[in-house]
Amino acid sequence: MAQRALDRLPNAIEGDGRLDRPGHRLEQGLAFTENLLGITGGRARGVLHGVWLGHPLHPVFTDLPIGCWTTALVLDLTGQRRAARAAVGVGIAGALAAAVTGLHDWQHTHDDARRVGMVHGTLNTLALGLYGVSWWQRGRGHHLRGLLAALLGYPVIMTSAFLGGTLVYRHRIGVDHTDERLEPRHFTRVMAERDLPDRSPHRARAGAVEVVLVRAEGRIHALQNACPHLGGPLSQGWLRDGSLTCPWHGSRFELSSGESLNGPATAPAPCFQTRVRDGWIEVRRAPAVTTAAPGSALVHQQEVQP
């Protein structure tokens, strides 16, 4: 019963087509601004997405406002006014960082997830405004006004956090969309070598897994066909400087390792070993390798039997 009641809010948002027009306008405005600032094609794109971190950067900052504003509430209840204002201020800084990274990720969402993200961001903005008023009023010595603004903002940010969970756990935004199974474990025929053209991505199937094959500079590379970001077909992408670009949102992956180079994908594309035998291209999932810290010994290497 409780779960059904909680589902009413995201269900209502997902079914509201009125959110699409302002969503498209906001996306166009973001794209124009990022192009103007040189973010779209530069290193800053990957930094904001969290490629360097290995997962989206946005969730790192979302914990700050929720944690700090909860702390401020407790401090208010215990009469520690100066500490409460400091906690509100740190939360505001975290909320601003979360807004920048969240908008950067949101522009690459679609349909129901985009609508939920719109409301999620609107509630975050409202909460940020209320806590900004709270911090300002506290600084002027109007503690009760500041406390009232914070009490109004707290349920708003918690509702927004619930919608943030909906984006992750229902719509899988920021989640790796690739197949985590280490399949195929043995070299498996996928296509005749003569049928693979040079520098042209080609989709093939290795058992239950779809792969994309690319012949470049005398080598045959194989990556999983589904983009880690939202599952876009890499076989419909294009080659650039030893990398393969997803046609949906422009994530680039290094052919030799599958490493994400710019986002919005933060996880690597699963990489496959390739070989040619009797005129057939064969692939198997590349074995995982665990390395120790620089200067120490290799602790383990998983081997895959041929």
C-alpha positions as CSV (number, residue, x, y, z in Angstrom):
1,M,0.0,0.0,0.0
2,A,2.8,2.4,0.9
3,Q,4.8,1.6,-2.2
4,R,1.7,2.1,-4.4
5,A,1.1,5.5,-2.8
6,L,4.8,6.5,-3.3
7,D,4.6,5.5,-6.9
8,R,1.8,7.9,-7.7
9,L,4.2,10.9,-7.8
10,P,6.7,9.6,-10.4
11,N,3.9,7.9,-12.4
12,A,2.1,11.2,-12.6
13,I,5.2,13.1,-13.7
14,E,6.2,10.4,-16.3
15,G,2.7,10.7,-17.9
16,D,2.7,14.5,-18.1
17,G,3.5,15.5,-21.7
18,R,3.3,19.2,-20.8
19,L,6.8,18.9,-19.5
20,D,8.3,18.0,-22.9
21,R,8.2,21.5,-24.5
22,P,10.0,23.3,-21.6
23,G,12.4,20.3,-21.4
24,H,13.4,20.7,-25.1
25,R,13.9,24.4,-24.6
26,L,16.0,23.9,-21.6
27,E,18.1,21.3,-23.4
28,Q,18.7,23.7,-26.3
29,G,19.7,26.4,-23.9
30,L,22.1,24.1,-22.2
31,A,23.6,22.9,-25.5
32,F,24.0,26.5,-26.7
33,T,25.7,27.6,-23.4
34,E,28.1,24.6,-23.3
35,N,29.0,25.2,-27.0
36,L,29.7,28.8,-26.2
37,L,31.9,27.9,-23.2
38,G,33.7,25.2,-25.2
39,I,32.5,22.4,-22.9
40,T,30.8,20.2,-25.5
41,G,34.0,19.1,-27.2
42,G,36.6,19.8,-24.6
43,R,38.1,18.0,-21.6
44,A,35.6,19.7,-19.2
45,R,32.8,17.5,-20.7
46,G,34.4,14.4,-19.3
47,V,35.2,16.1,-16.0
48,L,31.6,17.2,-15.4
49,H,30.3,13.8,-16.3
50,G,32.7,12.0,-14.0
51,V,34.7,10.0,-16.5
52,W,37.9,10.5,-14.4
53,L,36.0,9.1,-11.4
54,G,34.6,6.0,-13.0
55,H,31.0,6.9,-12.3
56,P,28.8,10.0,-12.5
57,L,30.0,13.0,-10.6
58,H,26.5,14.3,-9.8
59,P,25.8,11.9,-6.9
60,V,29.0,12.9,-5.1
61,F,27.6,16.4,-4.7
62,T,24.0,15.5,-3.9
63,D,25.0,14.0,-0.6
64,L,26.3,17.4,0.6
65,P,23.1,19.4,0.7
66,I,21.0,16.6,2.1
67,G,23.6,15.8,4.8
68,C,24.4,19.4,5.6
69,W,20.8,20.6,5.8
70,T,19.9,17.6,8.0
71,T,22.8,18.5,10.2
72,A,21.6,22.1,10.3
73,L,18.1,20.9,11.4
74,V,19.7,19.0,14.3
75,L,21.9,21.9,15.3
76,D,18.9,24.2,15.3
77,L,17.0,21.9,17.6
78,T,20.0,22.0,20.0
79,G,20.4,25.8,19.9
80,Q,23.7,25.9,18.0
81,R,22.8,28.8,15.7
82,R,26.3,29.7,14.3
83,A,27.1,26.0,13.5
84,A,23.6,25.6,11.9
85,R,24.2,28.6,9.6
86,A,27.6,27.2,8.6
87,A,26.0,23.8,7.8
88,V,23.4,25.6,5.6
89,G,26.2,27.4,3.8
90,V,28.1,24.2,3.0
91,G,24.9,22.6,1.8
92,I,24.3,25.5,-0.6
93,A,27.8,25.1,-2.1
94,G,27.1,21.4,-2.6
95,A,23.7,22.1,-4.1
96,L,25.2,24.5,-6.7
97,A,27.8,21.9,-7.7
98,A,25.1,19.2,-7.9
99,A,23.0,21.5,-10.1
100,V,25.8,22.1,-12.6
101,T,26.7,18.4,-12.9
102,G,23.0,17.3,-12.8
103,L,22.0,19.6,-15.7
104,H,25.1,18.3,-17.6
105,D,23.9,14.7,-17.2
106,W,20.1,15.5,-17.6
107,Q,20.5,16.8,-21.2
108,H,21.3,13.3,-22.3
109,T,18.1,11.7,-21.0
110,H,14.9,11.0,-22.8
111,D,11.1,10.6,-22.5
112,D,9.9,9.6,-19.0
113,A,13.3,10.0,-17.4
114,R,13.6,13.5,-18.8
115,R,10.3,14.5,-17.3
116,V,11.2,13.2,-13.9
117,G,14.6,14.9,-14.1
118,M,12.8,18.2,-14.9
119,V,10.7,18.1,-11.8
120,H,13.7,16.8,-9.8
121,G,15.8,19.8,-10.8
122,T,12.9,22.2,-10.3
123,L,12.4,21.0,-6.7
124,N,16.2,21.2,-6.1
125,T,16.1,24.8,-7.3
126,L,13.2,25.7,-5.0
127,A,15.0,24.1,-2.0
128,L,18.2,25.9,-2.9
129,G,16.3,29.2,-3.0
130,L,14.7,28.6,0.4
131,Y,18.0,27.6,2.0
132,G,19.7,30.6,0.4
133,V,17.0,32.8,2.1
134,S,17.6,30.8,5.4
135,W,21.4,31.5,5.2
136,W,20.9,35.2,4.5
137,Q,18.3,35.7,7.2
138,R,20.5,34.0,9.7
139,G,23.4,36.2,8.8
140,R,21.2,39.3,9.5
141,G,20.3,38.0,12.9
142,H,16.8,36.8,12.0
143,H,17.2,33.3,13.2
144,L,13.5,32.4,13.3
145,R,13.0,33.5,9.7
146,G,16.0,31.5,8.7
147,L,14.7,28.5,10.6
148,L,11.3,28.8,8.9
149,A,12.8,28.9,5.4
150,A,14.9,25.9,6.3
151,L,11.8,24.0,7.6
152,L,10.0,24.8,4.3
153,G,13.0,23.7,2.2
154,Y,13.7,20.4,4.0
155,P,10.6,18.5,2.7
156,V,11.2,19.9,-0.7
157,I,14.8,18.5,-0.9
158,M,13.7,15.1,0.5
159,T,10.9,14.9,-2.2
160,S,13.5,15.7,-4.8
161,A,15.8,13.1,-3.4
162,F,13.0,10.5,-3.8
163,L,12.7,11.5,-7.5
164,G,16.5,11.2,-7.8
165,G,16.3,7.6,-6.6
166,T,13.6,7.0,-9.2
167,L,15.9,8.2,-11.9
168,V,18.6,5.8,-10.8
169,Y,16.7,2.7,-9.8
170,R,13.7,2.9,-12.2
171,H,15.2,4.6,-15.2
172,R,18.8,3.5,-14.7
173,I,20.3,6.9,-15.3
174,G,24.0,6.9,-14.5
175,V,24.0,3.1,-14.4
176,D,26.3,0.9,-16.6
177,H,24.0,-0.5,-19.3
178,T,26.4,-3.2,-20.6
179,D,26.2,-6.9,-20.0
180,E,28.4,-7.7,-17.0
181,R,28.7,-11.4,-17.8
182,L,32.1,-12.5,-18.9
183,E,30.8,-14.1,-22.0
184,P,31.9,-15.6,-24.2
185,R,34.6,-17.2,-22.1
186,H,36.1,-19.1,-25.0
187,F,37.0,-17.9,-28.5
188,T,33.8,-17.9,-30.5
189,R,33.3,-17.5,-34.3
190,V,31.4,-14.3,-35.2
191,M,32.0,-13.7,-38.9
192,A,34.3,-14.4,-41.9
193,E,37.3,-12.1,-42.0
194,R,36.7,-11.3,-45.7
195,D,33.3,-9.8,-44.8
196,L,34.7,-7.2,-42.4
197,P,35.5,-3.9,-44.3
198,D,38.3,-1.6,-43.2
199,R,37.4,1.3,-40.8
200,S,33.7,0.5,-40.8
201,P,32.0,-0.7,-37.5
202,H,30.1,-3.9,-38.0
203,R,27.6,-5.6,-35.7
204,A,28.0,-9.3,-34.9
205,R,26.9,-11.8,-32.3
206,A,29.1,-13.9,-30.1
207,G,26.8,-16.3,-28.5
208,A,24.2,-14.3,-26.5
209,V,26.3,-11.1,-26.7
210,E,26.2,-8.4,-29.4
211,V,29.6,-7.0,-30.3
212,V,30.9,-4.4,-32.7
213,L,33.9,-5.3,-34.8
214,V,36.3,-2.7,-36.3
215,R,39.3,-3.3,-38.5
216,A,41.7,-0.3,-38.1
217,E,45.4,0.0,-38.8
218,G,45.8,-3.7,-39.5
219,R,44.1,-4.8,-36.3
220,I,40.7,-6.2,-35.5
221,H,39.0,-4.7,-32.4
222,A,35.9,-5.8,-30.7
223,L,33.7,-4.0,-28.1
224,Q,30.3,-4.8,-26.7
225,N,27.8,-3.2,-29.0
226,A,25.6,-1.5,-26.3
227,C,27.0,1.8,-25.1
228,P,27.4,1.8,-21.3
229,H,25.5,5.2,-21.0
230,L,22.0,4.3,-22.2
231,G,22.6,1.3,-24.5
232,G,23.1,3.1,-27.8
233,P,24.3,0.9,-30.7
234,L,28.0,1.5,-31.2
235,S,27.9,-0.3,-34.5
236,Q,26.1,2.7,-35.9
237,G,28.8,5.1,-34.6
238,W,31.8,6.5,-36.3
239,L,35.6,6.2,-36.0
240,R,37.9,9.0,-34.8
241,D,41.5,8.9,-33.9
242,G,41.5,5.3,-32.7
243,S,38.2,5.6,-30.9
244,L,34.6,4.7,-31.6
245,T,31.8,7.4,-31.0
246,C,28.3,6.4,-29.9
247,P,25.7,7.9,-32.3
248,W,23.2,8.7,-29.5
249,H,25.1,11.1,-27.2
250,G,28.7,11.2,-28.5
251,S,30.5,9.1,-25.9
252,R,33.9,8.0,-27.3
253,F,35.6,4.7,-26.5
254,E,39.2,3.7,-27.2
255,L,39.2,0.8,-29.5
256,S,42.0,-1.1,-27.9
257,S,40.8,-0.9,-24.3
258,G,37.1,0.3,-24.4
259,E,38.0,3.2,-22.1
260,S,35.6,6.1,-22.1
261,L,37.3,9.2,-23.3
262,N,34.8,12.0,-22.8
263,G,31.3,11.0,-21.4
264,P,28.5,11.0,-20.9
265,A,29.4,7.3,-20.5
266,T,31.6,7.0,-17.4
267,A,32.0,3.2,-17.5
268,P,34.2,1.6,-20.2
269,A,32.8,-0.4,-23.0
270,P,33.5,-4.1,-22.4
271,C,36.4,-5.2,-24.6
272,F,37.0,-8.5,-26.3
273,Q,40.1,-10.3,-27.5
274,T,40.1,-11.2,-31.2
275,R,41.9,-13.6,-33.4
276,V,41.6,-15.0,-37.0
277,R,41.5,-18.7,-37.4
278,D,40.8,-20.6,-40.7
279,G,39.5,-17.3,-42.2
280,W,37.0,-16.7,-39.3
281,I,37.1,-13.9,-36.8
282,E,36.8,-15.2,-33.3
283,V,36.3,-13.3,-30.1
284,R,36.2,-13.8,-26.3
285,R,35.6,-11.5,-23.4
286,A,38.9,-10.0,-22.3
287,P,40.0,-11.4,-18.9
288,A,39.9,-9.0,-16.0
289,V,43.2,-7.9,-14.6
290,T,43.7,-6.6,-11.1
291,T,46.8,-4.5,-10.4
292,A,48.4,-3.3,-7.2
293,A,49.4,0.3,-6.4
294,P,52.4,1.8,-8.3
295,G,55.7,0.4,-6.9
296,S,54.2,-2.8,-5.5
297,A,53.8,-6.3,-7.0
298,L,51.0,-7.5,-9.2
299,V,48.6,-9.3,-6.8
300,H,46.4,-11.3,-9.2
301,Q,45.5,-11.8,-12.8
302,Q,42.5,-13.8,-13.8
303,E,43.1,-16.1,-16.7
304,V,40.6,-17.3,-19.3
305,Q,41.2,-20.8,-20.7
306,P,41.4,-20.9,-24.5
